[in-house]
Amino acid sequence: MVAPTQDLTITGNLDLDGTATNLATLTVSGASDLGANVETTGIQTYNDAVTLSSDVILTAPRAPLPRGWTAPTPAAQL
């Protein structure tokens, strides 16, 4: 997922299998399954459980830690 720099708000669950870049902010109201990297210039907000289904890099100047993190291996990068 490549978008111009803009806010992205997802009402519901997120199942991300492709890299999300060029986002200003990302807000997800439901559960998130992150299988790819996420890069924002602002805050990433995950309001429910987040599962890292592969090695993932989250890039943001400020990223609140979500509740309910699970990762497949200790190699996942946050």
Secondary structure, DSSP 4 states (H G I P E B T S, - for coil): -B--S-EEEESS-EEE-S-EEEESEEEESS-EEE-S-EEESS-EEE-S-EEE-S---EE-S--PPPSS-B-SSTT---
